[in-house]
Amino acid sequence: DLNYNELLEFPGAIRTLGRLQELGFHNNNIKAIPENAFVGNPLLQTIHFYDNPIQFVGQSAFQYLPKLHTLSLNGATDIREFPDLKGTTSLEVLTLTRAGIHFLPRRMCQQLPSLRVLELSHNQIEELPSFHRCQQLEELGLQHNKIQEIRADTFVQLMALRSMQVLDLSWNYIQFIHPEAFVTLHSLTKLDLTDNQLATLPLDGLAGLTHLKLQGNPALSEPFTKESFPKMRVLEVPYAYQCCAYGSCSSFFRVSSQWKAEDLSPEEEDPHKRSLELFPGHADNHYDLDADDLQLDLEESKLHPTIQCTPSPGPFKPCDHLFESWIIRLGVWVIVLVSVLCNGLVILAVFASPSYLSPVKFLVGSIAGANMLTGISCSMLALVDTLTYGRFARYGARWETGAGCRVTGFLSLLASQAAIFLLTLAAVQCSLSASCVRGYGKSPSLGKVKAAACCCLLLSSVAAVLPLFSVGEYGASPLCLPYPIPEGKPTSLGFAVALVMTNMLCFLTITGTYIRLYCNLLKGEFSAVWDCAMVKHVAWLIFTNCLLYCPVAFLTFSSTLNLFLITPEVIKSVFLVVLPLPACLNPLLYLLFNPHFRDDFRLLRQKGQDKGSLPPSCKAEDMEKSSYDSTQALVNFSDIDHTCDTPDPLAARPILDSYSFPSMTLIPCQQ
């Protein structure tokens, strides 16, 4: 026993111990095992070399050891070829991890006919030979390699006599498994295919599985049935919807603690401990059942054993309906109809009316366009709920990972951010206009406001595009929103927090500018020509949007601090109903309380009636008159700007009072 020393070199005196049967070298600093290292030790049965910084192993170091049955070696990073084990025919347990092996010799099973446990994790193996001559092989660990394919002859006729078998192929690049690859593995009970690139899983030969791990295969979305795995006890799948076949109640599912040691990253995982956990009993060479298998044996006698399936379905991973409540379903449809129809009316009244288009009015129409996009994104969710009614689990995974969910999330985030940015611009424009009219006699032109609105749209597009490039995530839930959900991935939390912080900064800016606006209006001499109807409308928009955004901000920060104090059902209701609710209230405030809509609607109706009733000659005359009125209005506003450029604003007031405004309705602030 030379364990836990500070040996730097392999002691050559070992060769003189002809009757040596067990040798322990682990936890030393040995870097090389020379050629013919054990040529004088034919009776060796066990060799442990793990936890040494081994960089070199002689090709003939372990040859002709007929009694050797356990060899544990890891960390030989410079090994590129599998060691030559000629004459070591009794080897049963071989652990060779964290090396640089690229391939396995095709005659390996001929040299090791008694091999029962083979652990080759953390290597560079790209292709597997046929194991059909390893008739005693029970447990095979090939995790953390570069295997891309499992052929039909890889495990052909591999039928061990014992009842427990484990096959670990996790953390590879496997894209294809032949449909008959597992047909002969009748005694296989544990199969780990975590973090590969599988799109399908052949089920032939897997009826005896009790443990199956498939997480980390995003393309594997096919549903499984109870008939596929009649003996299953622990099942880990890529999507929660694949667990729906094993129960419909959320309380039915339990989070499994199986194989937690296997979930460690490659840097944190101890290969030898990993192999001992995966293959219990290696150290003392006894293959007794571990605690999990003992528990399984006890459950075999139960009539209805519990199946541990993860991840568990829930409100954000529903089995039957995307909208699990009729109240939510009706609420979403109301939001869709009201937001699309009412915002359409606002856009028509603002941009199609012959009345003067002021900068703030243009921004109100732009906000209506953004709110209409919110209604369209909600309509896509409502349509998915309708088409998958009662069977959402069959399509949930494909919806989350498909282009439809990304488009829905993109439109939703683009619309919400554009509405907030445009509302901020409207508040700033109103405040600057009041200051400019008071100080210079003129407000910022419509062209400048349009340019600023384009910048807001560009910023919103950038924010909406980022989740498409893995900054945030749209497919974290079937709602396709980048906001955090209970038990969701923490990777998208940073993006959601940054988004909420940006929006909160916008709302603070809006509040500050509007306080300044009201102060300026109290001092302004041109309040008689200032359109307070639009100023008040923007104030109502600010109040409703800030108020309705507070629950979203609260949920985001609660998720950051792990303080989810409300149920997932309520959180889902907030995301589906409260978050898009401003898209309904904003146009209703304009349609019901703003006098500009009534004036614009009256002008549109008169325009339609005049075009439908007048003869062609009168239509031409009416068009000429309309052109004259528009020209007169432009002259009037040009004169106002020219007059307001005078150094004495009070001297300009009689001139302003002498003008009439035939194509623009102004609501003075005194009203």
C-alpha positions in Angstrom: 0.0 0.0 0.0 1.7 3.1 -1.3 -1.3 5.4 -1.3 -1.3 9.0 -0.1 2.4 9.5 -0.3 4.5 11.9 -2.4 6.1 9.5 -4.8 7.4 11.3 -7.9 8.5 8.2 -9.9 7.4 4.7 -10.3 9.5 2.5 -7.9 11.3 -0.1 -10.0 11.7 -2.3 -6.9 8.1 -3.4 -7.4 9.3 -5.9 -10.0 11.1 -7.9 -7.3 7.9 -8.6 -5.4 7.0 -11.8 -7.2 4.1 -12.7 -4.9 2.5 -9.2 -4.8 -1.3 -9.5 -5.4 -2.7 -6.0 -4.6 -1.0 -2.7 -5.3 -2.2 0.8 -4.4 -0.5 3.9 -5.9 -3.4 6.4 -5.8 -3.0 9.9 -4.5 0.7 10.4 -5.3 2.6 12.5 -7.8 3.7 9.7 -10.2 3.8 11.1 -13.8 4.9 8.0 -15.8 4.5 4.2 -15.8 7.5 2.7 -17.7 7.5 -0.2 -20.1 7.3 -3.6 -18.5 6.5 -2.0 -15.2 5.1 -5.2 -13.7 7.1 -7.9 -15.5 8.0 -9.5 -12.2 4.5 -9.5 -10.7 2.5 -12.2 -12.4 0.2 -12.7 -9.4 -1.1 -9.1 -9.3 -4.9 -8.9 -9.0 -5.7 -5.3 -8.3 -3.9 -2.1 -9.3 -5.1 1.4 -8.4 -3.3 4.4 -10.1 -6.1 7.0 -9.9 -5.5 10.6 -8.6 -2.0 10.8 -10.0 -0.8 13.3 -12.6 0.1 10.5 -15.0 1.2 11.8 -18.4 2.7 8.7 -19.9 2.0 4.9 -19.7 4.2 2.4 -21.5 2.4 0.4 -24.2 3.6 -2.9 -22.6 3.2 -1.8 -18.9 0.2 -4.0 -18.2 1.0 -7.0 -20.5 1.0 -10.6 -19.3 -0.7 -10.2 -15.9 -3.0 -13.2 -16.1 -4.4 -12.8 -12.5 -5.2 -9.1 -12.8 -8.9 -8.4 -12.5 -9.1 -4.7 -11.5 -7.1 -1.8 -13.1 -7.9 1.8 -12.3 -6.0 4.4 -14.2 -7.0 8.0 -14.9 -5.5 11.3 -15.8 -2.9 10.0 -18.3 -3.5 13.0 -20.6 -0.8 12.1 -23.1 -2.1 8.6 -23.9 -3.4 8.5 -27.4 -3.8 4.8 -27.8 -5.6 2.1 -25.8 -2.9 0.2 -23.8 -1.9 -3.2 -25.0 -3.3 -5.8 -22.6 -2.1 -8.9 -24.3 -2.0 -11.8 -21.9 -4.1 -10.0 -19.2 -7.1 -12.2 -19.9 -8.7 -12.2 -16.4 -9.3 -8.4 -16.3 -12.9 -7.7 -15.1 -12.9 -4.0 -14.2 -11.0 -1.5 -16.3 -11.2 2.3 -15.5 -9.3 4.5 -17.9 -10.5 8.1 -17.7 -9.3 11.6 -18.6 -6.9 10.4 -21.2 -6.6 11.3 -24.9 -7.7 8.0 -26.4 -9.2 8.5 -29.8 -10.2 5.0 -30.7 -10.6 1.5 -29.2 -8.9 -1.5 -30.8 -11.2 -3.9 -32.6 -9.5 -6.8 -30.9 -10.1 -5.4 -27.4 -12.8 -7.9 -26.5 -10.7 -10.8 -27.7 -7.9 -9.7 -25.3 -10.3 -9.1 -22.5 -13.0 -11.9 -22.6 -13.8 -11.6 -18.9 -14.4 -7.8 -18.9 -17.5 -6.9 -16.9 -17.1 -3.2 -16.2 -15.5 -0.7 -18.7 -15.2 3.0 -17.8 -13.7 5.2 -20.5 -15.2 8.6 -19.7 -13.5 11.9 -20.5 -11.6 10.7 -23.5 -11.6 11.7 -27.2 -13.2 8.5 -28.6 -15.1 9.2 -31.8 -16.0 5.7 -33.0 -17.0 2.5 -31.2 -16.0 -1.0 -32.2 -18.3 -4.0 -32.0 -18.6 -5.3 -28.4 -20.2 -8.6 -29.4 -17.2 -10.7 -28.1 -17.4 -9.0 -24.6 -20.1 -11.5 -23.5 -19.5 -10.7 -19.8 -19.8 -7.0 -20.2 -22.4 -5.5 -17.8 -21.6 -1.9 -17.4 -20.1 0.5 -19.9 -19.3 4.1 -19.3 -18.5 6.2 -22.4 -19.6 9.7 -21.1 -17.8 12.8 -22.1 -16.4 11.6 -25.4 -16.9 12.6 -29.1 -19.0 9.6 -30.2 -21.4 10.6 -33.1 -23.1 7.4 -34.0 -24.2 4.0 -32.6 -24.2 1.4 -35.3 -26.3 -1.7 -35.5 -23.4 -4.0 -34.7 -22.0 -2.0 -31.8 -23.9 -4.0 -29.1 -25.0 -7.0 -31.2 -25.3 -10.2 -29.2 -24.2 -8.5 -26.1 -26.2 -10.5 -23.6 -24.8 -10.5 -20.1 -26.1 -13.1 -17.6 -26.6 -10.7 -14.7 -29.8 -8.8 -14.2 -28.3 -5.3 -13.9 -26.6 -3.5 -16.8 -25.7 0.2 -17.2 -24.8 2.0 -20.4 -23.7 5.6 -20.1 -23.3 7.5 -23.3 -23.9 11.0 -21.9 -22.1 14.2 -23.0 -21.3 13.0 -26.5 -22.2 14.2 -30.0 -24.5 11.3 -30.8 -26.8 12.2 -33.7 -27.9 8.8 -34.8 -28.7 5.5 -33.2 -29.5 2.6 -35.5 -33.0 1.3 -34.9 -31.6 -2.2 -34.0 -28.7 -1.0 -31.9 -30.3 -2.0 -28.6 -32.3 -5.0 -29.8 -30.1 -7.6 -28.1 -29.7 -5.7 -24.8 -32.5 -7.5 -23.0 -31.0 -7.1 -19.6 -30.2 -3.4 -19.9 -31.8 -1.5 -17.0 -30.0 1.9 -17.0 -29.4 4.0 -20.1 -28.0 7.6 -20.0 -28.0 9.6 -23.2 -27.9 13.1 -21.5 -26.6 16.0 -23.6 -26.3 14.6 -27.1 -27.8 15.6 -30.4 -30.5 13.0 -30.8 -33.7 13.7 -32.8 -35.2 10.2 -32.4 -34.7 7.3 -29.9 -35.2 3.7 -31.1 -37.3 1.8 -28.6 -36.7 -1.8 -29.7 -34.9 -3.6 -26.9 -35.5 -1.0 -24.2 -38.6 -2.5 -22.7 -36.7 -3.6 -19.6 -35.3 -0.1 -18.7 -35.9 1.2 -15.2 -33.8 4.3 -15.5 -33.6 6.5 -18.6 -32.0 9.9 -19.0 -32.5 12.0 -22.1 -32.1 15.6 -21.0 -30.0 17.9 -23.1 -31.4 16.6 -26.4 -33.4 19.6 -27.6 -34.3 18.0 -30.9 -35.8 15.0 -29.2 -39.4 16.1 -28.7 -41.3 12.9 -29.6 -43.8 11.8 -26.9 -43.4 8.5 -25.0 -46.2 6.2 -23.8 -46.3 3.9 -20.8 -46.3 0.9 -23.1 -42.9 1.9 -24.4 -41.3 1.5 -20.9 -43.5 -0.8 -18.8 -40.8 -1.1 -16.0 -39.7 2.5 -15.9 -39.1 4.0 -12.5 -36.9 7.1 -13.2 -37.3 9.0 -16.4 -35.6 12.3 -17.3 -36.6 13.8 -20.6 -35.9 17.1 -22.4 -39.4 18.5 -22.1 -42.0 18.4 -19.3 -44.7 17.5 -21.9 -43.1 14.1 -22.3 -44.0 13.4 -18.7 -47.7 14.0 -19.3 -48.2 10.4 -20.3 -47.3 9.2 -16.8 -49.9 11.3 -15.0 -52.1 14.3 -15.3 -51.8 15.9 -11.8 -48.8 18.0 -11.0 -48.7 16.3 -7.5 -48.1 13.0 -9.2 -44.6 14.0 -10.4 -41.6 14.0 -8.1 -38.2 15.4 -8.8 -35.7 12.7 -9.0 -32.4 12.8 -7.2 -31.0 10.0 -9.2 -27.6 10.4 -10.8 -27.0 13.8 -9.4 -23.3 13.1 -9.4 -23.5 12.7 -13.1 -24.7 16.2 -13.6 -21.4 17.7 -12.6 -19.5 19.7 -15.2 -16.4 18.1 -16.7 -14.2 20.4 -14.7 -15.9 19.6 -11.3 -16.4 15.9 -11.7 -14.1 13.3 -10.1 -13.8 10.5 -12.6 -12.9 7.8 -10.1 -15.7 8.8 -7.7 -18.0 9.1 -10.7 -17.2 5.5 -11.8 -17.6 4.2 -8.3 -21.1 5.9 -8.1 -22.1 4.7 -11.5 -20.7 1.2 -10.9 -21.0 0.5 -7.2 -18.8 -2.1 -5.6 -15.7 -1.7 -7.8 -13.4 -1.0 -4.9 -14.1 -4.3 -3.1 -14.9 -6.2 -6.3 -18.4 -7.1 -5.1 -21.4 -6.4 -7.4 -24.1 -6.1 -4.8 -27.2 -4.1 -5.5 -26.9 -0.4 -4.5 -29.6 1.5 -2.6 -31.5 2.5 -5.7 -31.7 -1.0 -7.0 -32.7 -2.4 -3.6 -35.5 0.2 -3.6 -36.5 -0.9 -7.0 -36.7 -4.5 -5.9 -39.0 -3.5 -3.1 -41.2 -1.6 -5.5 -41.4 -4.5 -7.9 -44.0 -6.1 -5.6 -46.2 -3.0 -5.6 -49.2 -2.9 -7.8 -48.8 0.7 -8.9 -45.2 1.9 -8.5 -44.5 5.6 -8.6 -42.7 6.8 -11.7 -40.3 9.7 -11.1 -40.4 11.8 -14.3 -38.6 15.1 -14.7 -39.1 17.9 -15.5 -42.6 18.0 -14.1 -45.5 19.6 -15.9 -47.2 22.6 -14.4 -48.9 25.9 -15.2 -46.1 26.9 -17.5 -45.7 23.4 -18.9 -49.4 22.3 -19.3 -50.5 19.0 -20.5 -53.9 19.7 -21.9 -54.5 23.4 -22.5 -52.2 26.4 -23.0 -54.7 28.5 -21.2 -55.9 26.3 -18.3 -58.6 28.7 -17.2 -61.6 29.9 -19.2 -61.3 33.3 -17.5 -57.8 33.7 -18.9 -58.9 32.3 -22.3 -61.8 34.8 -22.6 -59.6 37.6 -21.2 -56.9 37.0 -23.9 -59.5 37.0 -26.7 -61.0 40.2 -25.4 -57.5 41.8 -25.4 -57.0 40.6 -28.9 -60.3 41.9 -30.3 -60.2 45.3 -28.4 -56.5 46.0 -29.1 -56.7 45.2 -32.8 -60.0 47.0 -33.5 -59.6 50.0 -31.3 -56.0 50.6 -32.2 -57.0 50.3 -35.8 -59.5 53.1 -35.3 -56.9 55.3 -33.6 -54.5 54.8 -36.5 -57.2 55.5 -39.0 -58.3 58.7 -37.2 -54.8 60.0 -36.7 -53.2 59.3 -40.1 -56.1 59.3 -42.5 -57.8 62.4 -41.2 -57.4 65.7 -43.2 -56.8 67.6 -39.9 -53.4 68.9 -38.9 -50.9 66.1 -37.7 -49.1 67.5 -34.7 -46.0 65.8 -33.3 -47.7 64.6 -30.2 -50.6 63.3 -32.3 -48.2 61.4 -34.5 -46.7 59.8 -31.4 -50.1 58.8 -30.2 -50.8 57.1 -33.5 -47.4 55.4 -33.4 -48.1 54.0 -29.9 -51.4 52.7 -31.3 -49.5 50.8 -34.0 -47.2 49.3 -31.3 -50.3 48.3 -29.3 -51.8 46.6 -32.3 -48.7 44.5 -32.6 -49.3 43.4 -29.0 -52.8 42.3 -30.0 -51.4 40.3 -32.9 -48.9 38.5 -30.8 -51.7 37.7 -28.2 -53.8 36.4 -31.1 -51.1 33.9 -32.1 -51.1 32.5 -28.5 -54.9 32.3 -28.5 -54.8 30.6 -31.9 -52.4 28.0 -30.6 -54.6 27.4 -27.5 -57.6 26.8 -29.8 -55.8 24.5 -32.3 -54.2 22.4 -29.5 -57.2 22.4 -27.2 -57.1 19.3 -24.9 -53.9 17.9 -26.3 -51.3 20.6 -25.9 -48.7 18.1 -24.7 -48.4 16.6 -28.2 -47.3 19.9 -29.7 -45.9 21.9 -26.7 -42.2 21.0 -27.3 -42.4 21.7 -31.1 -44.2 25.0 -30.3 -41.5 26.2 -27.8 -38.6 25.3 -30.1 -40.3 26.3 -33.4 -40.2 29.5 -35.4 -43.8 30.4 -34.5 -42.9 30.9 -30.8 -39.9 33.0 -31.7 -42.0 35.2 -34.0 -44.6 35.6 -31.3 -42.0 36.5 -28.7 -40.3 38.9 -31.1 -43.6 40.7 -31.9 -44.6 40.9 -28.2 -41.3 42.3 -27.0 -41.0 44.6 -30.0 -44.4 46.0 -29.4 -44.1 46.4 -25.6 -40.7 48.1 -25.8 -41.7 50.3 -28.7 -44.8 51.5 -26.8 -42.7 52.4 -23.7 -40.0 54.1 -25.8 -42.6 56.1 -27.8 -44.5 57.0 -24.6 -41.2 58.3 -23.2 -40.6 60.3 -26.4 -44.2 61.7 -26.2 -43.6 62.9 -22.7 -40.2 64.5 -23.5 -41.7 66.1 -26.7 -44.6 67.7 -24.7 -42.2 69.0 -22.1 -39.7 70.4 -24.7 -42.5 71.9 -26.8 -43.8 73.8 -23.7 -40.3 75.1 -23.0 -39.6 76.0 -26.6 -42.9 77.8 -27.2 -42.3 79.8 -24.0 -38.7 80.6 -24.8 -38.5 80.6 -28.6 -42.0 80.8 -29.8 -41.9 77.4 -31.7 -41.8 73.7 -30.9 -39.7 70.9 -32.4 -40.8 70.1 -36.0 -42.6 67.0 -37.0 -39.6 65.8 -39.0 -37.4 65.7 -35.9 -40.1 63.8 -33.9 -40.4 61.3 -36.7 -36.6 60.8 -36.7 -36.7 60.2 -32.9 -39.5 57.8 -33.3 -37.5 55.8 -35.8 -34.7 55.6 -33.2 -37.1 54.3 -30.7 -38.3 51.6 -33.1 -34.6 50.7 -33.8 -33.9 50.3 -30.1 -37.0 48.2 -29.7 -35.9 46.0 -32.6 -32.5 45.5 -31.1 -34.0 44.4 -27.7 -36.4 42.0 -29.5 -33.6 40.5 -31.6 -31.3 39.7 -28.7 -33.1 36.6 -27.5 -32.8 35.2 -31.0 -29.1 35.2 -30.5 -29.1 33.4 -27.1 -29.2 36.7 -25.1 -32.4 35.8 -23.2 -34.8 33.1 -24.4 -38.2 33.1 -26.0 -38.7 29.3 -25.7 -38.4 29.1 -21.9 -42.2 28.6 -21.8 -45.0 28.2 -24.3 -45.9 31.9 -23.6 -42.8 32.8 -25.6 -41.9 35.7 -23.3 -38.3 36.5 -22.2 -39.4 37.0 -18.6 -38.4 34.5 -15.8 -40.7 31.8 -14.8 -40.7 29.6 -11.6 -38.1 26.8 -11.9 -36.9 28.3 -15.2 -33.4 28.6 -16.5 -31.3 31.2 -14.8 -29.6 32.1 -18.1 -32.4 34.4 -19.2 -32.7 36.1 -15.9 -30.0 38.7 -16.6 -31.7 39.8 -19.8 -35.1 40.1 -18.2 -33.7 42.2 -15.3 -31.9 44.5 -17.7 -35.1 44.9 -19.7 -37.1 45.8 -16.6 -34.4 48.2 -15.4 -34.5 50.0 -18.8 -38.2 50.3 -18.7 -38.2 51.6 -15.1 -35.7 54.2 -16.1 -38.0 55.2 -19.0 -40.9 55.6 -16.5 -38.8 57.6 -14.2 -37.8 59.9 -17.1 -41.5 60.2 -18.0 -42.4 61.2 -14.5 -39.7 63.8 -14.3 -40.4 65.4 -17.6 -44.2 65.6 -17.0 -43.6 67.3 -13.6 -41.5 69.8 -15.5 -44.1 70.1 -18.2 -46.9 71.1 -15.8 -44.6 73.6 -14.1 -43.8 75.2 -17.5 -47.5 75.3 -18.5 -48.3 77.3 -15.4 -45.7 79.9 -16.5 -46.4 79.9 -20.2 -47.9 82.9 -22.0 -49.1 80.8 -25.0 -51.4 78.5 -23.0 -54.2 79.7 -25.2 -52.8 78.0 -28.3 -51.3 74.9 -26.5 -53.2 71.7 -27.1 -53.9 70.4 -23.6 -56.2 67.6 -24.8 -53.2 65.7 -26.1 -51.1 66.6 -23.0 -53.8 65.2 -20.7 -54.1 62.1 -22.9 -50.4 61.4 -22.7 -50.7 61.8 -18.9 -53.4 59.2 -18.8 -51.2 56.9 -20.9 -48.3 57.4 -18.5 -50.5 56.6 -15.4 -52.1 53.4 -16.8 -48.9 52.0 -18.3 -46.8 52.6 -15.2 -49.4 51.1 -13.0 -49.8 47.9 -15.1 -46.1 47.4 -15.5 -45.5 47.3 -11.7 -46.6 43.6 -11.4 -44.2 42.5 -14.1 -41.3 44.4 -12.5 -42.2 42.9 -9.1 -42.2 39.3 -10.5 -38.8 39.9 -12.3 -37.1 41.2 -9.1 -38.7 38.5 -7.0 -37.3 35.9 -9.4 -33.9 37.5 -9.1 -34.0 37.2 -5.3 -35.7 33.8 -5.3 -38.8 35.3 -3.6 -41.7 33.9 -5.6 -44.4 34.7 -3.1 -47.3 33.9 -5.4 -48.4 30.8 -7.2 -47.4 30.0 -10.8 -51.0 30.2 -11.8 -51.1 33.9 -10.8 -47.8 34.6 -12.4 -49.1 33.1 -15.7 -52.2 35.2 -15.4 -50.1 38.4 -15.0 -48.1 37.6 -18.1 -51.2 36.7 -20.2 -53.6 39.4 -19.1 -51.9 42.2 -17.2 -48.8 42.6 -19.4 -50.8 43.2 -22.6 -53.6 45.1 -21.0 -52.2 48.6 -21.8 -52.7 47.7 -25.5 -56.5 47.7 -24.8 -56.7 50.7 -22.4 -54.5 53.1 -24.4 -56.8 53.2 -27.5 -59.9 53.2 -25.3 -58.7 56.3 -23.5 -58.2 58.1 -26.9 -61.5 56.9 -28.4 -63.7 57.7 -25.4 -62.1 60.8 -23.8 -60.1 62.7 -26.4 -62.0 65.3 -28.4 -59.5 65.0 -31.3 -60.9 61.5 -32.2 -64.5 62.9 -32.5 -63.3 65.7 -34.7 -61.1 63.5 -36.8 -63.9 60.9 -37.2 -66.4 63.6 -38.2 -64.0 64.9 -40.8 -63.4 61.4 -42.1 -67.2 60.8 -42.3 -67.8 64.1 -44.1 -65.0 63.4 -46.5 -66.5 60.0 -47.3 -70.0 61.5 -47.8 -68.7 64.3 -49.9 -66.8 62.0 -52.2 -69.8 59.7 -52.5 -72.4 62.3 -53.2 -70.7 65.1 -55.3 -70.5 64.9 -59.1 -67.0 64.8 -60.7 -67.0 68.6 -61.4 -67.9 69.3 -57.8 -65.3 66.8 -56.5 -62.6 68.7 -58.5 -63.8 72.0 -57.0 -63.9 70.5 -53.5 -60.4 69.2 -53.9 -59.2 72.6 -55.0 -60.9 74.1 -51.9 -59.4 71.5 -49.7 -56.0 72.3 -51.1 -56.6 76.0 -50.5 -57.6 75.4 -46.9 -54.5 73.2 -46.3 -52.3 75.9 -47.9 -53.9 78.5 -45.7 -53.4 76.4 -42.6 -49.7 76.0 -43.5 -49.4 79.7 -44.1 -51.0 80.3 -40.7 -48.6 78.1 -38.9 -45.6 79.4 -40.7 -46.7 82.9 -39.8 -47.1 81.8 -36.2 -43.5 80.4 -36.2 -42.2 83.6 -37.8 -44.1 85.8 -35.4 -43.0 83.8 -32.4 -39.4 84.4 -33.4 -39.8 88.0 -32.4 -37.8 88.9 -29.3 -41.0 90.1 -27.5 -43.5 87.3 -27.1 -46.1 89.6 -25.7 -46.0 91.7 -28.8 -46.9 88.7 -30.9 -50.1 87.9 -29.0 -52.4 90.2 -31.0 -51.0 88.8 -34.2 -51.7 85.2 -32.9 -55.3 86.2 -31.9 -56.0 87.5 -35.4 -55.4 84.1 -37.0 -58.0 81.4 -37.3 -57.1 77.7 -37.6 -59.5 76.0 -40.0 -57.8 72.6 -40.1 -56.6 72.1 -36.5 -58.5 71.9 -33.3 -56.7 73.3 -30.2 -58.0 72.7 -26.7 -56.7 75.5 -24.6 -55.2 74.7 -21.2 -57.8 76.8 -19.4 -60.6 74.4 -20.4 
